[in-house]
């Protein structure tokens, strides 16, 4: 990343530019030179101005260009240009230890100030990730400060020093904390995360930061993630040294596939539930849904608003160095996906949160709203965020690529099966934590619903890998060399398709996909920091377990073989959607936790608290605090949904039925009474009991009431129904 200083590059083989960001093209989704003119049109919501692409005649398309990519990210070539101006060597920003040198920090600040002001920025902020921030725009916290001071004559002058970059302070009183601080001890302290990129949007620069209390307890999502990365690096280097290989350490790379929905703004404003909850709590399905799979990977209609919206989202991401290369339609109507390149875990999570914010901010310009919640509509697929996960040594050897690892580690064939033994045993030993990490409220409706993996924690390895590990487990130690398969299409002029060693298994929560694992069960609205904190920690714990036993005199291969014999039960290569699988998994002793609330309660189990504490990732107080925050978040989510359903019945359904000549007020009032009684019982209960009651309210009582209301929608005259229907919300191509 960071190619803003590069020359203009044109690739005629590619149809889409990485960025169109110069000489008036900056920030525009469509341009006159590309054959389109942006003109405002009136949206049905009168206060909106929506860009409408208008075709022009006799215009020539502008050449594709890579120039300007990451010009608004202070990293790589962009940062080097300004750092060298202030006497710092190229690559300064890639060594996070520059923050330990006050003189160097002042020079970095001066370089950043030059870059920022030259690109129109006049403010800065420490950008941090509060705990349980789902529902918060951008899922971040920040206070934007001017980068200037006043002299004795009250004249302003630019000012940004090293001390401003390194530390900040804010009031932490209103962020979720789970009891880690009280109202009268409200200090929240911010410090830069130099392993992630500073970026610029609008008139402000954003400094990725960590957020802690006065006593040093983590109040955010990032600190535990960075600690887990340190633990994985430390324990991995320790194990490799015991196996005869000196490495500096390990780090995690991830790639996040972000699914989302776009809905028309005018219909969105007629859905209080989408506005308040991010999902519909009422709504009758139309005649057409997703059964024909006509939406999946179909062309994105270039004459409709979604195409230009997605294009501008990508361009905004490219400017700040987010490599959002992939876009396509997903299965459900109006559902789409973006996906970036792989990158270091802390950077990818930061960038995913920024990309989600950009999606929400760009969409209204095109008469759309972005819906990031996991299950916004009943009866069609929800959205996930597949977390592709791999581990590398700092010298570049890929631990999950058997050929690369063996080659770069002196031909040592035993390393790969030992690494795999650690991961397989981690899934079995700590599957409850994996399930806990994906227990966002929206996943209530996805897991096990034949659209996402079931709530059974297992790993898919495929036939070849499984057979290899079984042979290793039983004493055969040799290099793993998976074979590929050539597929002849029967057409002489087409290339031979080379298929990988195994097919894809989309029904597994944690399949091996060739050089990576893919945690497929993550929720689309989640900050995946906790997910990756768990993955890094549980694998670090198993590396530590093996290293501890080797230090005591045991043979590493023998330890790995024993782990596989005990934990190979967590490998399942079959159909995770098979209705019989959860019961079979339970009989095998795997983690089967259908309830997200029950999974959250596993967070504080003794083995889990002990593991986090030993690895110095989370102390017992921090574990308990996070559990409390997750339960409170679930309770608040369901309570909001229930209140919204009551309001919609009272203010929309009953009047609509009356206008249609339907006499169903009694059924509606009975439903509201049932919901209100449930809320009263929840308010009187303790937190854990209240959360369990909320799950019953959400998945049983509210669905029961919804069935009655959806039937009334089917009877009412469409002209009298004041809520936007599913037909209005879906099918943008047909409706606009």
Secondary structure per residue as TSV (DSSP state, phi and psi in degrees):
chain	resnum	aa	ss	phi	psi
A	1	X	-	360.0	162.4
A	2	X	-	89.1	58.6
A	3	X	-	-112.2	24.3
A	4	X	T	-63.5	-22.6
A	5	X	T	-91.9	-0.3
A	6	X	S	-74.4	162.6
A	7	X	-	-74.9	164.9
A	8	X	-	-64.3	128.3
A	9	X	-	-119.2	129.0
A	10	X	-	-118.5	127.7
A	11	X	-	-117.1	101.8
A	12	X	T	-73.2	-9.4
A	13	X	T	-84.4	-11.8
A	14	X	-	-109.4	136.3
A	15	X	S	-85.9	-13.1
A	16	X	S	-124.4	133.6
A	17	X	-	-73.4	148.3
A	18	X	S	-69.2	-34.1
A	19	X	-	-161.2	143.0
A	20	X	-	-120.2	89.1
A	21	X	-	-128.6	13.2
A	22	X	S	-127.3	158.1
A	23	X	T	49.7	53.2
A	24	X	T	90.8	-7.3
A	25	X	-	-87.2	-16.8
A	26	X	T	-54.5	126.8
A	27	X	T	78.2	-2.8
A	28	X	-	-92.8	137.2
A	29	X	S	-81.5	-32.0
A	30	X	S	-137.4	149.8
A	31	X	-	-134.8	159.8
A	32	X	T	-63.9	-38.8
A	33	X	T	-67.1	-21.7
A	34	X	T	-89.8	5.7
A	35	X	T	92.1	9.3
A	36	X	E	-132.4	145.3
A	37	X	E	-119.7	130.0
A	38	X	E	-82.3	121.8
A	39	X	E	-130.4	137.7
A	40	X	E	-74.3	139.3
A	41	X	E	-127.8	160.6
A	42	X	E	-79.9	129.8
A	43	X	-	-86.7	166.5
A	44	X	S	-63.9	-26.9
A	45	X	S	-85.3	114.3
A	46	X	T	-61.1	-26.2
A	47	X	T	-85.3	-2.2
A	48	X	-	-93.0	144.3
A	49	X	E	-116.0	123.9
A	50	X	E	-115.3	134.3
A	51	X	E	-73.0	128.8
A	52	X	E	-121.6	119.8
A	53	X	E	-69.8	128.0
A	54	X	E	-118.4	123.6
A	55	X	E	-67.3	138.6
A	56	X	-	-115.4	162.4
A	57	X	S	-100.8	153.1
A	58	X	S	53.2	46.0
A	59	X	-	-116.5	154.0
A	60	X	-	-108.1	131.8
A	61	X	-	-64.7	138.9
A	62	X	-	-72.2	146.7
A	63	X	-	-67.0	146.0
A	64	X	-	-65.8	146.2
A	65	X	-	-143.3	144.8
A	66	X	-	-101.0	-2.4
A	67	X	T	-65.6	137.4
A	68	X	T	94.7	-7.1
A	69	X	T	-59.5	130.3
A	70	X	T	63.0	20.9
A	71	X	T	-63.4	-23.0
A	72	X	T	-103.4	24.7
A	73	X	E	-123.3	124.3
A	74	X	E	-84.7	83.3
A	75	X	S	-161.2	157.9
A	76	X	H	57.2	-136.5
A	77	X	H	-62.6	-35.7
A	78	X	H	-62.3	-49.5
A	79	X	H	-65.7	-39.9
A	80	X	H	-57.9	-40.5
A	81	X	H	-57.4	-44.3
A	82	X	H	-82.0	-34.2
A	83	X	H	-64.3	-42.2
A	84	X	H	-64.1	-31.1
A	85	X	H	-60.9	-27.5
A	86	X	T	-109.4	23.8
A	87	X	T	80.9	16.8
A	88	X	-	-103.0	145.2
A	89	X	-	-73.5	157.8
A	90	X	T	-59.4	144.2
A	91	X	T	86.9	4.2
A	92	X	G	-55.1	-44.1
A	93	X	G	-71.3	-18.6
A	94	X	G	-83.3	-8.3
A	95	X	S	-104.8	103.2
A	96	X	G	-63.7	-11.4
A	97	X	G	-78.7	3.4
A	98	X	G	-61.4	-23.3
A	99	X	G	-70.2	-14.9
A	100	X	G	-85.4	-5.8
A	101	X	-	-115.2	109.2
A	102	X	H	-61.1	-40.0
A	103	X	H	-64.5	-43.1
A	104	X	H	-66.1	-38.0
A	105	X	H	-62.1	-38.8
A	106	X	H	-63.8	-38.9
A	107	X	H	-69.0	-39.4
A	108	X	H	-62.1	-42.6
A	109	X	H	-61.1	-41.2
A	110	X	H	-64.0	-39.8
A	111	X	H	-65.5	-41.9
A	112	X	H	-65.2	-39.6
A	113	X	H	-61.4	-43.4
A	114	X	H	-60.0	-49.2
A	115	X	H	-60.3	-45.3
A	116	X	H	-64.5	-50.3
A	117	X	H	-67.6	-33.4
A	118	X	H	-67.4	-21.2
A	119	X	T	-107.8	17.8
A	120	X	T	87.9	10.8
A	121	X	-	-95.3	139.5
A	122	X	-	-128.0	-0.8
A	123	X	E	-131.2	164.1
A	124	X	E	-139.6	161.4
A	125	X	E	-154.6	154.1
A	126	X	E	-87.9	121.5
A	127	X	E	-102.2	117.9
A	128	X	B	-131.1	168.7
A	129	X	-	-117.5	92.7
A	130	X	B	-60.9	156.0
A	131	X	T	-63.1	144.6
A	132	X	T	49.0	56.1
A	133	X	-	-96.4	12.4
A	134	X	T	-58.1	136.9
A	135	X	T	95.9	-19.3
A	136	X	S	-83.8	130.9
A	137	X	G	-59.1	123.6
A	138	X	G	79.9	-10.8
A	139	X	G	52.0	34.1
A	140	X	-	-140.4	169.5
A	141	X	B	-123.9	151.9
A	142	X	-	-170.4	150.6
A	143	X	-	-129.3	117.9
A	144	X	-	-89.4	128.8
A	145	X	E	-121.4	142.4
A	146	X	E	-67.5	141.0
A	147	X	S	-93.7	55.5
A	148	X	E	-154.9	159.8
A	149	X	E	-130.3	173.4
A	150	X	E	-116.9	138.2
A	151	X	-	-84.5	-175.3
A	152	X	T	-66.0	-18.0
A	153	X	T	-96.7	13.2
A	154	X	S	65.5	27.3
A	155	X	-	-97.9	132.9
A	156	X	E	-76.8	148.9
A	157	X	E	-142.5	146.3
A	158	X	E	-62.0	140.6
A	159	X	-	-154.9	118.7
A	160	X	-	-149.5	116.5
A	161	X	-	-112.6	167.5
A	162	X	H	-56.1	-38.9
A	163	X	H	-64.1	-28.7
A	164	X	H	-69.8	-35.8
A	165	X	H	-70.3	-42.9
A	166	X	H	-73.4	-32.8
A	167	X	E	-150.2	147.4
A	168	X	E	-143.6	175.0
A	169	X	E	-143.9	144.4
A	170	X	E	-147.1	171.1
A	171	X	E	-81.7	115.9
A	172	X	-	-94.2	13.6
A	173	X	T	-71.6	-28.1
A	174	X	T	-105.8	11.7
A	175	X	S	-94.3	148.8
A	176	X	-	-56.0	133.5
A	177	X	-	-138.6	-12.6
A	178	X	T	64.3	23.1
A	179	X	T	94.8	6.2
A	180	X	S	-74.2	-16.9
A	181	X	S	-151.5	159.0
A	182	X	-	-110.2	169.3
A	183	X	T	-60.3	-34.4
A	184	X	T	-86.9	2.3
A	185	X	S	-129.9	69.0
A	186	X	-	-98.7	5.6
A	187	X	E	-62.2	134.1
A	188	X	E	-125.8	130.4
A	189	X	E	-118.2	135.9
A	190	X	E	-116.8	137.4
A	191	X	E	-139.2	145.0
A	192	X	E	-60.9	143.8
A	193	X	-	-100.2	96.7
A	194	X	T	-74.7	-4.0
A	195	X	T	-85.2	-5.0
A	196	X	S	-118.0	166.9
A	197	X	-	-88.9	137.4
A	198	X	E	-78.4	137.4
A	199	X	E	-134.8	172.1
A	200	X	E	-131.1	130.6
A	201	X	E	-139.9	135.3
A	202	X	T	61.6	-127.9
A	203	X	T	-104.6	18.6
A	204	X	E	-132.5	148.4
A	205	X	E	-102.8	148.8
A	206	X	E	-119.2	121.8
A	207	X	E	-105.5	108.9
A	208	X	E	-57.0	133.6
A	209	X	E	-140.3	159.0
A	210	X	E	-100.7	151.8
A	211	X	E	-131.5	116.6
A	212	X	E	-132.8	162.4
A	213	X	E	-84.1	176.1
A	214	X	T	-57.6	-32.7
A	215	X	T	-91.3	7.2
A	216	X	S	85.4	9.9
A	217	X	-	-79.8	140.3
A	218	X	B	-70.1	126.6
A	219	X	-	-108.0	11.1
A	220	X	B	-134.2	-175.4
A	221	X	S	-91.9	-21.5
A	222	X	H	-81.9	-39.6
A	223	X	H	-58.3	-48.4
A	224	X	H	-61.6	-35.1
A	225	X	H	-61.9	-46.9
A	226	X	H	-65.8	-36.7
A	227	X	H	-65.5	-40.1
A	228	X	H	-64.6	-38.8
A	229	X	H	-62.2	-40.3
A	230	X	H	-64.0	-41.5
A	231	X	H	-64.6	-43.8
A	232	X	H	-63.4	-43.1
A	233	X	H	-64.0	-45.7
A	234	X	H	-64.9	-50.8
A	235	X	H	-71.7	-31.7
A	236	X	H	-67.0	-44.3
A	237	X	H	-63.6	-38.0
A	238	X	H	-63.3	-45.1
A	239	X	H	-65.5	-45.6
A	240	X	H	-61.8	-37.6
A	241	X	H	-62.8	-40.8
A	242	X	H	-65.5	-23.4
A	243	X	T	-92.9	4.7
A	244	X	T	96.9	17.0
A	245	X	-	-129.6	117.1
A	246	X	-	-84.2	116.1
A	247	X	-	-128.3	154.3
A	248	X	S	-72.4	-31.3
A	249	X	-	159.8	-173.8
A	250	X	E	-123.6	160.4
A	251	X	E	-148.9	160.7
A	252	X	E	-102.6	136.7
A	253	X	E	-111.0	142.1
A	254	X	E	-136.3	161.3
A	255	X	E	-137.8	128.9
A	256	X	E	-112.1	121.5
A	257	X	E	-92.9	108.4
A	258	X	E	-96.1	112.6
A	259	X	E	-95.8	150.8
A	260	X	E	-163.0	170.4
A	261	X	E	-118.0	148.6
A	262	X	E	-114.0	135.2
A	263	X	E	-129.7	154.1
A	264	X	E	-65.5	139.9
A	265	X	H	-60.9	-41.5
A	266	X	H	-64.1	-38.3
A	267	X	H	-71.1	-36.1
A	268	X	H	-58.7	-41.7
A	269	X	T	-69.5	-12.0
A	270	X	T	-102.7	19.9
A	271	X	-	-132.7	90.5
A	272	X	H	-57.1	-31.1
A	273	X	H	-68.4	-41.2
A	274	X	H	-64.2	-37.6
A	275	X	H	-69.6	-42.5
A	276	X	H	-88.3	-33.4
A	277	X	H	-117.3	-17.9
A	278	X	S	81.2	-0.7
A	279	X	S	-146.8	160.4
A	280	X	-	-86.8	132.3
A	281	X	S	-101.2	-7.8
A	282	X	S	-137.3	158.4
A	283	X	-	146.6	122.5
A	284	X	-	-85.1	136.5
A	285	X	-	-69.9	141.4
A	286	X	-	-78.5	-178.6
A	287	X	S	-65.2	-34.2
A	288	X	-	-109.9	133.4
A	289	X	-	-129.2	-125.9
A	290	X	S	-107.4	4.9
A	291	X	T	-59.0	-34.2
A	292	X	T	-80.5	-3.4
A	293	X	-	53.5	32.9
A	294	X	-	-75.5	-17.0
A	295	X	S	-87.9	-29.0
A	296	X	T	-64.3	116.1
A	297	X	T	55.8	22.2
A	298	X	-	-70.4	161.5
A	299	X	-	-58.4	140.0
A	300	X	-	-78.1	118.2
A	301	X	-	-60.6	114.3
A	302	X	T	-71.7	-11.2
A	303	X	T	-97.1	3.6
A	304	X	S	-113.0	166.6
A	305	X	H	-67.2	-29.9
A	306	X	H	-62.7	-39.8
A	307	X	H	-58.9	-50.9
A	308	X	H	-69.2	-30.8
A	309	X	H	-63.8	-49.0
A	310	X	H	-64.0	-37.6
A	311	X	H	-62.7	-44.3
A	312	X	H	-68.7	-35.8
A	313	X	H	-58.2	-46.2
A	314	X	H	-61.8	-44.1
A	315	X	H	-63.1	-40.4
A	316	X	H	-63.6	-38.4
A	317	X	H	-67.7	-41.7
A	318	X	H	-60.6	-37.2
A	319	X	H	-60.0	-36.5
A	320	X	T	-97.4	14.6
A	321	X	T	83.2	19.8
A	322	X	-	-94.3	112.9
A	323	X	-	-81.3	67.2
A	324	X	-	-82.0	77.3
A	325	X	-	-79.3	-31.3
A	326	X	E	-105.8	138.5
A	327	X	E	-143.3	141.1
A	328	X	E	-167.2	165.7
A	329	X	E	-75.7	149.6
A	330	X	-	-107.2	-168.0
A	331	X	S	-71.2	-48.6
A	332	X	S	-76.5	155.8
A	333	X	T	-57.4	134.6
A	334	X	T	68.9	13.0
A	335	X	E	-100.2	136.9
A	336	X	E	-138.0	173.3
A	337	X	E	-143.8	142.4
A	338	X	E	-117.3	149.0
A	339	X	E	-147.0	139.0
A	340	X	-	-99.2	-176.6
A	341	X	-	-75.9	165.0
A	342	X	-	-66.6	155.1
A	343	X	E	-169.7	172.8
A	344	X	E	-55.0	141.2
A	345	X	H	-57.8	-44.7
A	346	X	H	-68.1	-34.8
A	347	X	H	-70.5	-42.3
A	348	X	H	-64.7	-37.6
A	349	X	H	-68.4	-45.0
A	350	X	H	-54.3	-48.1
A	351	X	H	-68.5	-34.5
A	352	X	H	-63.6	-41.6
A	353	X	H	-64.6	-39.8
A	354	X	H	-67.0	-41.6
A	355	X	H	-61.8	-40.8
A	356	X	H	-61.5	-41.6
A	357	X	H	-64.0	-43.2
A	358	X	H	-61.4	-41.4
A	359	X	H	-57.1	-44.1
A	360	X	H	-68.4	-31.8
A	361	X	H	-84.7	-31.4
A	362	X	H	-79.6	-38.4
A	363	X	H	-53.2	-44.7
A	364	X	G	-60.2	-23.7
A	365	X	G	-65.9	-18.4
A	366	X	G	-114.2	20.1
A	367	X	T	71.7	28.3
A	368	X	E	-128.6	163.6
A	369	X	E	-128.8	140.5
A	370	X	E	-89.1	130.1
A	371	X	E	-114.4	113.6
A	372	X	-	-100.8	-9.0
A	373	X	S	-65.2	152.7
A	374	X	T	-65.4	-38.6
A	375	X	T	-136.9	72.7
A	376	X	-	-72.8	-22.4
A	377	X	S	-132.2	136.6
A	378	X	T	-77.2	141.0
A	379	X	T	93.9	-8.5
A	380	X	S	-131.5	167.5
A	381	X	-	-57.8	146.4
A	382	X	-	-93.3	-172.7
A	383	X	-	-111.7	143.1
A	384	X	B	-124.1	-176.1
A	385	X	E	-142.2	89.7
A	386	X	E	-66.3	127.3
A	387	X	E	-103.6	90.5
A	388	X	E	-76.9	126.9
A	389	X	E	-134.4	129.8
A	390	X	E	-144.6	165.5
A	391	X	E	-125.2	139.9
A	392	X	E	-133.5	150.3
A	393	X	E	-75.9	159.5
A	394	X	T	-69.9	-11.8
A	395	X	T	-95.2	3.1
A	396	X	S	102.5	4.1
A	397	X	-	-81.5	128.2
A	398	X	B	-87.9	115.7
A	399	X	T	-66.8	-26.2
A	400	X	T	-99.0	5.8
A	401	X	-	-107.8	99.7
A	402	X	H	-59.2	-40.2
A	403	X	H	-66.3	-44.2
A	404	X	H	-66.2	-44.1
A	405	X	H	-63.4	-46.4
A	406	X	H	-64.3	-43.1
A	407	X	H	-63.0	-44.3
A	408	X	H	-82.7	-10.6
A	409	X	T	-112.4	49.1
A	410	X	T	59.2	31.0
A	411	X	T	71.8	20.3
A	412	X	-	-78.7	101.7
A	413	X	T	-75.4	-15.5
A	414	X	H	-81.3	-16.0
A	415	X	H	-62.6	-47.4
A	416	X	H	-60.9	-49.9
A	417	X	H	-64.3	-28.6
A	418	X	H	-67.9	-43.6
A	419	X	H	-60.1	-44.8
A	420	X	H	-65.5	-35.6
A	421	X	H	-62.9	-38.6
A	422	X	H	-64.6	-43.1
A	423	X	H	-70.4	-45.8
A	424	X	H	-60.4	-42.4
A	425	X	H	-69.5	-31.2
A	426	X	H	-65.2	-41.2
A	427	X	H	-61.8	-40.3
A	428	X	H	-73.9	-44.9
A	429	X	H	-72.6	-34.1
A	430	X	S	-124.5	28.4
A	431	X	H	-60.2	-27.6
A	432	X	H	-64.4	-36.3
A	433	X	H	-71.2	-36.7
A	434	X	H	-60.5	-44.9
A	435	X	H	-64.7	-39.0
A	436	X	H	-61.0	-40.7
A	437	X	H	-66.1	-21.1
A	438	X	T	-105.0	15.6
A	439	X	-	-86.5	50.0
A	440	X	-	-76.3	153.6
A	441	X	G	-54.6	-39.1
A	442	X	G	-66.5	-22.0
A	443	X	G	-74.8	-9.0
A	444	X	G	-50.2	-36.9
A	445	X	G	-97.8	-5.0
A	446	X	T	-104.1	-48.4
A	447	X	B	-63.8	124.5
A	448	X	T	80.7	9.7
A	449	X	T	-99.8	25.3
A	450	X	T	62.2	21.8
A	451	X	S	-131.4	-17.3
A	452	X	B	-140.4	161.3
A	453	X	-	-58.5	157.0
A	454	X	-	-71.9	169.4
A	455	X	S	-82.4	41.2
A	456	X	B	-116.4	122.4
A	457	X	-	-87.7	108.0
A	458	X	-	-144.0	170.0
A	459	X	E	-123.2	141.5
A	460	X	E	-101.5	127.7
A	461	X	-	-115.9	-20.0
A	462	X	-	85.3	164.4
A	463	X	H	-63.4	-48.6
A	464	X	H	-63.7	-47.7
A	465	X	H	-64.6	-41.5
A	466	X	H	-62.5	-46.1
A	467	X	H	-63.1	-39.4
A	468	X	H	-61.3	-46.9
A	469	X	H	-69.0	-33.8
A	470	X	H	-65.2	-40.1
A	471	X	H	-66.4	-41.9
A	472	X	H	-60.7	-44.7
A	473	X	H	-57.5	-32.5
A	474	X	T	-97.8	13.8
A	475	X	T	114.3	-7.4
A	476	X	-	-93.5	111.2
A	477	X	-	-109.1	109.7
A	478	X	-	-152.3	170.4
A	479	X	-	-71.3	140.0
A	480	X	-	-85.7	118.0
A	481	X	-	-126.1	85.5
A	482	X	-	-65.0	145.4
A	483	X	-	-102.0	147.4
A	484	X	-	-100.0	170.2
A	485	X	E	-125.0	128.5
A	486	X	E	-86.4	131.4
A	487	X	E	-114.0	115.0
A	488	X	-	-91.8	121.4
A	489	X	-	-77.3	-8.6
A	490	X	S	80.4	9.5
A	491	X	-	-118.5	116.5
A	492	X	T	-61.9	-28.0
A	493	X	T	-94.4	3.0
A	494	X	S	-93.2	146.0
A	495	X	-	-65.0	154.4
A	496	X	-	-73.2	131.1
A	497	X	E	-81.7	128.3
A	498	X	E	-103.3	108.0
A	499	X	E	-86.5	143.4
A	500	X	-	-67.1	179.8
A	501	X	S	-64.0	-28.2
A	502	X	S	-136.0	155.1
A	503	X	-	-75.0	170.1
A	504	X	-	-82.5	142.3
A	505	X	-	-122.9	95.3
A	506	X	T	-79.8	-3.0
A	507	X	T	-94.4	-1.7
A	508	X	S	-95.2	140.2
A	509	X	T	-71.3	-22.4
A	510	X	E	-145.2	69.2
A	511	X	E	-84.7	146.9
A	512	X	E	-81.3	126.0
A	513	X	-	-117.8	28.7
A	514	X	S	81.7	93.7
A	515	X	S	75.6	5.5
A	516	X	S	-159.5	158.7
A	517	X	E	-104.1	153.0
A	518	X	E	-123.9	110.0
A	519	X	E	-82.1	99.6
A	520	X	T	-86.4	-10.0
A	521	X	T	-93.1	5.2
A	522	X	-	-68.8	147.8
A	523	X	B	-83.5	146.3
A	524	X	T	-64.7	-30.0
A	525	X	T	-88.8	-2.9
A	526	X	-	-75.9	145.0
A	527	X	-	-79.7	116.1
A	528	X	T	-85.0	17.7
A	529	X	H	-60.1	-46.6
A	530	X	H	-63.2	-40.1
A	531	X	H	-57.8	-48.1
A	532	X	H	-77.6	-24.4
A	533	X	H	-62.4	-43.4
A	534	X	H	-65.8	-48.6
A	535	X	H	-59.5	-46.8
A	536	X	H	-63.4	-39.0
A	537	X	H	-70.2	-44.9
A	538	X	H	-70.1	-33.2
A	539	X	H	-73.1	-39.0
A	540	X	H	-59.3	-39.3
A	541	X	H	-62.3	-39.1
A	542	X	H	-76.0	-34.1
A	543	X	H	-59.4	-43.4
A	544	X	H	-63.6	-43.1
A	545	X	H	-58.2	-46.5
A	546	X	H	-64.9	-45.6
A	547	X	H	-62.6	-41.8
A	548	X	H	-57.9	-43.9
A	549	X	H	-72.1	-34.4
A	550	X	H	-66.8	-40.3
A	551	X	H	-62.1	-26.9
A	552	X	T	-86.1	3.1
A	553	X	T	110.4	-3.5
A	554	X	-	-80.3	158.6
A	555	X	-	-84.5	132.8
A	556	X	H	-61.8	-40.8
A	557	X	H	-62.8	-42.9
A	558	X	H	-64.1	-38.7
A	559	X	H	-64.3	-45.1
A	560	X	H	-62.9	-39.9
A	561	X	H	-63.9	-39.5
A	562	X	H	-65.5	-40.7
A	563	X	H	-61.8	-41.1
A	564	X	H	-66.3	-40.5
A	565	X	H	-61.5	-33.6
A	566	X	H	-82.9	-34.2
A	567	X	H	-116.1	0.7
A	568	X	G	-62.7	-14.8
A	569	X	G	-61.4	-20.0
A	570	X	G	-78.3	-5.5
A	571	X	B	-88.5	123.1
A	572	X	-	-137.1	116.2
A	573	X	-	-99.9	5.8
A	574	X	S	-89.4	-163.0
A	575	X	-	-85.1	108.6
A	576	X	T	-68.7	-15.4
A	577	X	T	-85.2	-6.0
A	578	X	-	-60.5	121.3
A	579	X	T	-57.0	-23.4
A	580	X	T	-82.6	-13.7
A	581	X	H	-63.9	-46.3
A	582	X	H	-55.6	-40.7
A	583	X	H	-66.9	-42.1
A	584	X	H	-63.1	-40.2
A	585	X	H	-63.2	-41.1
A	586	X	H	-63.0	-39.7
A	587	X	H	-65.7	-30.0
A	588	X	H	-78.4	-11.6
A	589	X	T	91.1	19.2
A	590	X	-	-82.2	166.9
A	591	X	-	-78.9	111.9
A	592	X	B	-122.4	103.0
A	593	X	-	-130.4	86.9
A	594	X	-	-61.1	-34.3
A	595	X	-	-88.6	125.3
A	596	X	H	-63.7	-34.3
A	597	X	H	-63.8	-45.2
A	598	X	H	-61.5	-36.4
A	599	X	H	-66.5	-41.1
A	600	X	H	-60.2	-36.8
A	601	X	H	-67.7	-17.7
A	602	X	G	-77.1	-14.3
A	603	X	G	-53.4	-41.8
A	604	X	G	-95.0	11.4
A	605	X	-	-55.6	147.5
A	606	X	H	-54.8	-44.4
A	607	X	H	-63.2	-34.1
A	608	X	H	-75.6	-45.9
A	609	X	H	-59.7	-41.7
A	610	X	H	-63.8	-43.4
A	611	X	H	-61.3	-49.3
A	612	X	H	-61.8	-39.4
A	613	X	H	-68.9	-43.7
A	614	X	H	-62.4	-34.3
A	615	X	T	-84.8	-4.5
A	616	X	T	63.0	36.6
A	617	X	S	-94.1	-48.7
A	618	X	-	-142.8	135.0
A	619	X	-	-80.1	165.4
A	620	X	H	-53.9	-39.4
A	621	X	H	-64.9	-38.5
A	622	X	H	-70.1	-36.4
A	623	X	H	-63.2	-49.8
A	624	X	H	-61.0	-40.0
A	625	X	H	-62.7	-41.8
A	626	X	H	-67.2	-38.3
A	627	X	H	-60.4	-45.1
A	628	X	H	-60.4	-44.7
A	629	X	H	-62.6	-41.2
A	630	X	H	-64.7	-41.7
A	631	X	H	-66.2	-42.4
A	632	X	H	-63.6	-39.5
A	633	X	H	-62.6	-42.7
A	634	X	H	-63.6	-46.2
A	635	X	H	-60.6	-46.5
A	636	X	H	-62.8	-40.2
A	637	X	H	-60.7	-49.7
A	638	X	H	-68.9	-39.7
A	639	X	H	-60.7	-42.9
A	640	X	H	-62.6	-43.7
A	641	X	H	-62.3	-41.8
A	642	X	H	-66.6	-45.3
A	643	X	H	-62.3	-38.1
A	644	X	H	-65.6	-40.9
A	645	X	H	-61.4	-43.7
A	646	X	H	-60.5	-46.5
A	647	X	H	-61.7	-41.1
A	648	X	H	-67.0	-38.7
A	649	X	I	-63.8	-44.1
A	650	X	I	-69.8	-44.8
A	651	X	I	-94.3	-17.0
A	652	X	I	-124.2	-51.7
A	653	X	I	-67.3	-50.8
A	654	X	H	-61.6	-48.6
A	655	X	H	-61.6	-37.0
A	656	X	H	-66.5	-40.9
A	657	X	H	-64.4	-41.7
A	658	X	H	-62.5	-42.5
A	659	X	H	-65.3	-26.3
A	660	X	T	-89.4	-1.2
A	661	X	T	79.1	21.2
A	662	X	-	-95.3	132.5
A	663	X	-	-103.0	74.5
A	664	X	-	-125.8	23.6
A	665	X	H	-61.5	-35.3
A	666	X	H	-61.8	-44.4
A	667	X	H	-63.6	-39.7
A	668	X	H	-65.2	-45.4
A	669	X	H	-66.5	-34.8
A	670	X	H	-64.0	-39.6
A	671	X	H	-63.5	-44.4
A	672	X	H	-63.1	-40.5
A	673	X	H	-62.7	-41.6
A	674	X	H	-62.3	-43.8
A	675	X	H	-65.8	-42.8
A	676	X	H	-64.7	-38.2
A	677	X	H	-64.1	-40.5
A	678	X	H	-63.7	-42.5
A	679	X	H	-61.8	-39.5
A	680	X	H	-61.4	-41.5
A	681	X	H	-66.0	-38.8
A	682	X	H	-64.9	-43.3
A	683	X	H	-63.1	-24.3
A	684	X	T	-89.0	-5.7
A	685	X	S	-98.0	160.2
A	686	X	-	-71.5	163.2
A	687	X	H	-54.6	-52.4
A	688	X	H	-64.3	-43.5
A	689	X	H	-65.7	-39.3
A	690	X	H	-63.0	-40.2
A	691	X	H	-63.3	-41.4
A	692	X	H	-64.5	-40.2
A	693	X	H	-65.6	-35.0
A	694	X	H	-63.6	-38.5
A	695	X	H	-63.2	-41.6
A	696	X	H	-64.7	-43.0
A	697	X	I	-58.0	-44.9
A	698	X	I	-72.2	-45.7
A	699	X	I	-93.1	-7.8
A	700	X	I	-125.4	-64.5
A	701	X	I	-64.5	-49.0
A	702	X	H	-64.6	-35.4
A	703	X	H	-67.9	-37.3
A	704	X	H	-62.2	-46.6
A	705	X	H	-66.2	-40.2
A	706	X	H	-59.1	-40.8
A	707	X	H	-56.4	-43.3
A	708	X	H	-62.7	-45.3
A	709	X	H	-68.2	-40.2
A	710	X	H	-64.4	-34.3
A	711	X	H	-65.2	-38.6
A	712	X	H	-64.9	-37.8
A	713	X	H	-59.2	-38.9
A	714	X	H	-66.5	-24.8
A	715	X	H	-89.9	-28.5
A	716	X	S	-72.5	154.4
A	717	X	-	-70.5	128.3
A	718	X	T	-53.8	-33.3
A	719	X	T	-69.5	-19.0
A	720	X	T	-96.7	-14.1
A	721	X	-	-81.8	115.6
A	722	X	-	-86.7	-8.3
A	723	X	S	-92.0	140.9
A	724	X	-	-62.2	134.0
A	725	X	-	-82.9	168.9
A	726	X	H	-60.3	-34.7
A	727	X	H	-61.8	-38.3
A	728	X	H	-68.5	-35.4
A	729	X	H	-80.1	-32.7
A	730	X	S	-93.7	178.4
A	731	X	-	59.5	53.7
A	732	X	H	-57.8	-39.9
A	733	X	H	-60.5	-37.4
A	734	X	H	-85.3	-30.7
A	735	X	H	-90.6	-18.8
A	736	X	-	-114.8	360.0
